[in-house]
Amino acid sequence: MEISQYDVCLVNLDPTIGHEMKKTRPCLVISPNEMNENIRTFIIAPMTTKSHNYPTRIKVSFNGKTAWIVLDQIRTMDKHRLVKKLGRIRDDVILSVKAAIREMLVD
């Protein structure tokens, strides 16, 4: 299955430890396409429908539901954990994700 940056995919996150987000859930692929095409892992940010308005969480409407992209739970996953592709986020949400990652990790 071809996976592109900013696709939303259903990913099996288990097993987890402690406060890591659990179960099979939608996740935003944030790894660049060159990585997605050439290695067997991808970088994701899990999504949830239950959250608070934190600077590291981006509110999004996806598939008719309000959800949060949880950038404080970014992780690298093996592609075997991918269940299926669900869609792609809008361009305005992509800009918000980039700004939040830049604030968290670069600035």
Summary of the structure (lengths in Angstrom):
residues: 107
radius of gyration: 12.9
end to end distance: 34.3
largest distance: 35.6
contacts: 291
relative contact order: 0.25
helix: 25%
strand: 40%
